[in-house]
């Protein structure tokens, strides 16, 4: 029986944690080694990219994908968690904001900005998630990070409710965006709803719900994108038997070990397949010196036989 490994897309409902969804997948598939490529808060819904079996080794690629969200925020009230599940930081404040002011505030987030993660988040401080420290009323000092808003669109504005869509870099907190927007507009704000609709090339349409996954059991494996077909956005090289042997044993190989030579490859990562077409690992094309014209392929991630 072939091992169950690859990527499974799940549509998370409001309420459960991302870890709860992973637990459902482990029970359904009978596979212990499952992770996800980016947490969703309990109040958020939408796409979770689950990495099953050996696919967990692709986490550096899949976790770093841009994410696309649709959401809504509410003006007039800031909360300690920056979302609707938090405790208000005071009574409602007057909202004297028109659409022009709102659009001008949105413009301040386009491109790369400095963002402070919420205290109630999974970001770690000395190995401990900040939310655990915050719940114990321990002092927490979030570290500001650079995040990128590839796209940010104002979709609607009515009273105190603002709807938007955003494509952002991995690690961006839209709860922080809502809180920061409220500060800019001097009225306070919090995230009211959030749905992840895409992560890199993966989209939520057609994803299984946890209930569907549990009902299908191991039949859910038919919905898995196998290792060889996971889109990583890097070139693919098919190696000869000799090149495959070298990579599988952690040794570099040369372009002479490529079974399907093509145009010269620039330095960088590539997907490596064996002669039979199975993914054997991720390599990196490197030049051994600035004057070297014959690059080598060094293994970065190697999957077992």
N, C-alpha and C positions, 0 to 999 in steps of 0.2 A: 504493500500500500504506500503510495507516494505521500511524503509529509505535507502537511497543510502549511503553506507559507506564501506570503505576499501581502497585499494591501486590501483591506476591507473598509468600505465607506459606511458610516453609521450616521443617522439623523438623530441627534440627541434632543430629547424633550426638555422642557423646563423642570427643574427639581433635582434630578440625580447629578452627582459629580461625574467628571470624566472617568475617574477611577471606578465608579459604579458601573459604567458602561463597559469598561475593560473586563470587569468581573463577569458580567453577563456573557461577553464574548468567550471568555475562557471556559465557562460552563457549557456553552452551546457547541463550541468547536472541539472541546476536549484538549485544548492546547494551553499550556501554562505560560509560555513565552509570548506575551502580547503587550505591546505598548501603544501609545498614541503620539501623534506628531503635532502636539499643541493643545494645551488645556482650554476647556471652555468652563466658565464659571457656572455654578448651579442655576443661576437665573437666566443664563443664555441658552439658546437652542441652535440646532444646525449641525454642520458637518464636523465629524470627528474622523480623522484618518487613522485607522488602526493598522499597526504593523504587526504581522503574525509570523512567528517562527524566525527564520533567518533574516526576514525583512527588518527586524528591529535593529540590525547592524547598519541600516540605511538612515537611521535617525538623524545624523548630521546633515543629510541632504533634505529629508522630508520635513524636519522640524523647522528648517530655515526658510520655508516657502512663504511668499507673500500670502496674506489672508484678505478675503473680501467679506464685508459685513453689510447688512442693512439693519438699521436700528432707530430708536427714538429716545430722546432725552427730554426731561421736564425742567423748565425754568422755574425759579422762585424758591427752591428748597435744595440745600446741600446736605449730604449725609456723610457719616463717618466711613462708609464703605464705598462712597461715590456712586452707589446704585440704589434701586428702590428697596432692596432688602435691608438697607442700613438704617441707623437711627438718625433722624433729622438733627442737624446742628443748631437748630433754632426755629422760631416760628416762620411761616411763609413770608417771603419778602416781596415787595411790589415789583412787578415786571414792566418796566417802561422801555420796551425794546421794539423797534420796528424791523421790517425785513432787511432794510439797507444796513442797519447796524449789525444784524445777525450775519449777513453775507460778508461784511467787512471783518467780523470776528473769525469766520470760517477761513478767510484768506490767510490769516496768521498761522494756520496749521499746514498749509501746502508745503511740500518738500520735507527736508530734514529738520527736526526740531528737538529740543531737549525736553524730556518728559520725566516726571517723578512718578514711579509706580505707586499704586495704592498701598497703604499699610496692610490692609486686609487683602493680601495676594499671595500667590505661591512662590514669589521671588524669595530667594534664600539669603539670610544674613548669617555668616559663619556656619553654614550648613543647615540652618533651621528656617523653614518657611515663615515669612513675616506674619502671616495670619495667626500662626500659633503663638507667637510672641505677643501680638496685639490682643488676643483673647485672654492672655494671662496678665494683661496690663503692664507688660514689660516695655521699656523704652525702645523704640524702633526708629532708625534713621535710614529711610530708603535712599538708594544711590541713584542720582539722576542718570538717565541713559539717552543716547541718541536713537530716535526712531524716525521712520520715513512714511509720510502720507503720499503714496503714489497718486491717489485720487481721493477727493473729498467733495461730495455733492450734497447741497441742501435740496431735499426733495419736497419738503412741506413745512409750513409754519402756521399754527393756529392757536391763538391764546398763549398757553404756556408750553405747548407740545411742539417739538421740533423733530422731524424725521430726516434721516440722512442715509447715505451709502458711502462706504469708505473702503479703499484698498490700501493696506498698510503692511509695513515690514513685520517680520516675526518679532514677538516681544512687545508689540504696541498694546497699551491698555486703553480701550475706548472709554472705560470708566474714568480714567484720568483726563481724557479729552473732554468729557462732559463736565467734570469738575472745573477744569481749567477754563472752559468756555464760560461757565457761570461766573468765575472770577473776573474775566475780561469784561463781561456785561454787567458786573456789579449787582447781580441779583441772585447768584447761587444757582446750581443746577446739579442734576444727577441723571445717571443712565436709567431709563425706564424699561427698555427692552433691547435685545440684541440677538441677531441671527447670523451665523456664519454661513455664507452661501457658496464659498469657494476657498480652496487652499491650493495655490499653485495651479496645476492643470486639472485638479479634481473639483467636481461640483456636487452639490447636495442632491440634485435631481437623481432619483433612482437609488439613493442610499437607503439601507435598511433601518427601520426603527429597532430599538432594543427588543420590543415585543415580537416583531417579525423574526429577528435573529434567534431569540429563544425558541420560538415555535419551529423554525427550520432545523435547529440543532446543527448537526454536522453538514446538513444540506446547505447551510449558509456558505460553506466552502466553495460552492459553485459561483458565488458572487465575488470571489477574491480575484484581484488582478495578480497573476503570478509574478515571481521575481523578475523573469526575463522581460516582462512587458511593462514594468513600472516606469513611468516617464520621469527621467532625472534631468533632462536638459543638457546632457553631455554626449560626446560622440561614442559610438560603439565600435570596438575592434574584435574581430574573430581571430583567435590565435591558433597556431598549429599545435599538434600534440606536444611537441617539445616546449613551446612557449607556455602551454597550459600546465605542464609538469613543473616548470620553473616557478610560475606564479603561485601554484597551489602549495609549493614548498617555501614560499616567502622570499623567493629570489627574483631579481629583475630579469627581464628579457629584452631583446632588441627588436627593431622593426622588421628584421629578417624572420622573426617568429610570428609575424602577422600573416594570417592565411589570405586575407583580402586586402592587400595594399591599395592605397588610394593616394590622394594628394598629401603632401607633407603635413603632418599634424603639428599644430602649435603646442607649446608646453601647456600642460593643464591636465585635469582629471578626465578619465574616460571609463566607459563600461567595458569589461572584458568578458568575452564569451569563449567557450571551448569549441572544438570542431563540430560537436553535435548541436551547438546552439544554446547550451545551458549557460546561465550566468555563473561565472566562477569568481568574480570579484570586481573591485573598483581599483583602477591603477592611476598612475600619474605619469604623463610623458615629461621627461626631464632631460635637459642638456647637462652633460657632466662638466662642461666648462663653457665660458662665453664664446670660445672659438670653435666649439664642437658642433659639427653638422649632423652627426649620427646620434639621435636621441636614444635614450633607454626608457623602458616602461617599468616603473617600480610599483609593486603591490601596496595598496593602502588599506583595503578591506578584502579579506579572502574568505570565501565560503567553503565549507567542507565539501568533500567529494560527492 
